[in-house]
Amino acid sequence: MAALTAAPHRSFQPGTPSRVPEELVGFVPAGARWVRSDAFDRDMTGGRYPGAFFLDPGTDTVYFDTTDPRVSAGSGP
Protein backbone atom coordinates (compact mmCIF):
# COMPACT_ATOMS: atom_id res chain seq x y z
CA MET A 1 0.00 0.00 0.00
CA ALA A 2 2.82 2.41 0.84
CA ALA A 3 4.48 1.86 -2.53
CA LEU A 4 1.20 2.39 -4.40
CA THR A 5 0.32 5.63 -2.66
CA ALA A 6 3.88 6.98 -2.81
CA ALA A 7 4.10 6.77 -6.61
CA PRO A 8 4.29 10.43 -7.70
CA HIS A 9 2.70 9.83 -11.12
CA ARG A 10 -0.52 8.67 -9.46
CA SER A 11 -1.02 11.76 -7.30
CA PHE A 12 -3.20 10.24 -4.57
CA GLN A 13 -5.43 12.76 -2.81
CA PRO A 14 -7.90 12.50 0.09
CA GLY A 15 -11.25 11.13 -1.03
CA THR A 16 -14.19 9.37 0.59
CA PRO A 17 -16.53 6.75 -0.89
CA SER A 18 -19.90 8.39 -1.59
CA ARG A 19 -21.95 5.50 -0.25
CA VAL A 20 -20.98 2.17 1.19
CA PRO A 21 -23.57 -0.60 0.84
CA GLU A 22 -25.06 -1.69 4.16
CA GLU A 23 -23.61 -5.19 3.66
CA LEU A 24 -20.07 -3.76 3.66
CA VAL A 25 -20.29 -1.14 6.41
CA GLY A 26 -18.97 -3.57 9.02
CA PHE A 27 -15.79 -4.11 7.00
CA VAL A 28 -14.90 -0.42 6.73
CA PRO A 29 -12.28 0.51 9.35
CA ALA A 30 -13.36 3.16 11.85
CA GLY A 31 -11.51 6.40 11.21
CA ALA A 32 -10.27 5.35 7.78
CA ARG A 33 -8.27 8.03 5.99
CA TRP A 34 -9.12 7.27 2.39
CA VAL A 35 -7.08 8.44 -0.57
CA ARG A 36 -7.75 7.96 -4.28
CA SER A 37 -6.21 8.75 -7.64
CA ASP A 38 -7.79 9.21 -11.06
CA ALA A 39 -4.62 7.73 -12.61
CA PHE A 40 -4.82 4.64 -10.38
CA ASP A 41 -8.53 4.25 -11.25
CA ARG A 42 -7.65 4.27 -14.97
CA ASP A 43 -4.83 1.78 -14.40
CA MET A 44 -7.18 -0.62 -12.61
CA THR A 45 -10.08 -0.41 -15.07
CA GLY A 46 -8.01 -0.01 -18.21
CA GLY A 47 -10.49 2.75 -19.09
CA ARG A 48 -13.07 0.07 -20.01
CA TYR A 49 -15.60 0.77 -17.26
CA PRO A 50 -16.22 3.26 -14.46
CA GLY A 51 -14.51 2.66 -11.17
CA ALA A 52 -13.14 4.38 -8.10
CA PHE A 53 -10.57 2.77 -5.79
CA PHE A 54 -10.14 4.10 -2.27
CA LEU A 55 -7.11 3.12 -0.20
CA ASP A 56 -6.50 3.54 3.53
CA PRO A 57 -2.73 3.23 3.99
CA GLY A 58 -3.07 3.14 7.78
CA THR A 59 -4.98 -0.15 7.73
CA ASP A 60 -3.96 -1.49 4.29
CA THR A 61 -7.63 -1.51 3.31
CA VAL A 62 -8.92 -1.11 -0.23
CA TYR A 63 -12.52 -0.22 -1.04
CA PHE A 64 -13.53 -0.28 -4.68
CA ASP A 65 -16.71 0.90 -6.34
CA THR A 66 -16.83 -0.39 -9.90
CA THR A 67 -19.19 -1.56 -12.58
CA ASP A 68 -17.78 -3.91 -15.16
CA PRO A 69 -20.29 -3.97 -18.04
CA ARG A 70 -19.00 -7.22 -19.50
CA VAL A 71 -21.28 -10.22 -19.04
CA SER A 72 -19.36 -13.29 -18.01
CA ALA A 73 -20.16 -16.60 -19.66
CA GLY A 74 -22.95 -18.48 -17.92
CA SER A 75 -24.02 -15.55 -15.76
CA GLY A 76 -27.33 -14.84 -17.40
CA PRO A 77 -29.78 -15.45 -20.20
C-alpha positions in Angstrom: 0.0 0.0 0.0 2.8 2.4 0.8 4.5 1.9 -2.5 1.2 2.4 -4.4 0.3 5.6 -2.7 3.9 7.0 -2.8 4.1 6.8 -6.6 4.3 10.4 -7.7 2.7 9.8 -11.1 -0.5 8.7 -9.5 -1.0 11.8 -7.3 -3.2 10.2 -4.6 -5.4 12.8 -2.8 -7.9 12.5 0.1 -11.3 11.1 -1.0 -14.2 9.4 0.6 -16.5 6.8 -0.9 -19.9 8.4 -1.6 -22.0 5.5 -0.3 -21.0 2.2 1.2 -23.6 -0.6 0.8 -25.1 -1.7 4.2 -23.6 -5.2 3.7 -20.1 -3.8 3.7 -20.3 -1.1 6.4 -19.0 -3.6 9.0 -15.8 -4.1 7.0 -14.9 -0.4 6.7 -12.3 0.5 9.4 -13.4 3.2 11.9 -11.5 6.4 11.2 -10.3 5.4 7.8 -8.3 8.0 6.0 -9.1 7.3 2.4 -7.1 8.4 -0.6 -7.7 8.0 -4.3 -6.2 8.8 -7.6 -7.8 9.2 -11.1 -4.6 7.7 -12.6 -4.8 4.6 -10.4 -8.5 4.2 -11.2 -7.7 4.3 -15.0 -4.8 1.8 -14.4 -7.2 -0.6 -12.6 -10.1 -0.4 -15.1 -8.0 0.0 -18.2 -10.5 2.7 -19.1 -13.1 0.1 -20.0 -15.6 0.8 -17.3 -16.2 3.3 -14.5 -14.5 2.7 -11.2 -13.1 4.4 -8.1 -10.6 2.8 -5.8 -10.1 4.1 -2.3 -7.1 3.1 -0.2 -6.5 3.5 3.5 -2.7 3.2 4.0 -3.1 3.1 7.8 -5.0 -0.1 7.7 -4.0 -1.5 4.3 -7.6 -1.5 3.3 -8.9 -1.1 -0.2 -12.5 -0.2 -1.0 -13.5 -0.3 -4.7 -16.7 0.9 -6.3 -16.8 -0.4 -9.9 -19.2 -1.6 -12.6 -17.8 -3.9 -15.2 -20.3 -4.0 -18.0 -19.0 -7.2 -19.5 -21.3 -10.2 -19.0 -19.4 -13.3 -18.0 -20.2 -16.6 -19.7 -23.0 -18.5 -17.9 -24.0 -15.6 -15.8 -27.3 -14.8 -17.4 -29.8 -15.5 -20.2 
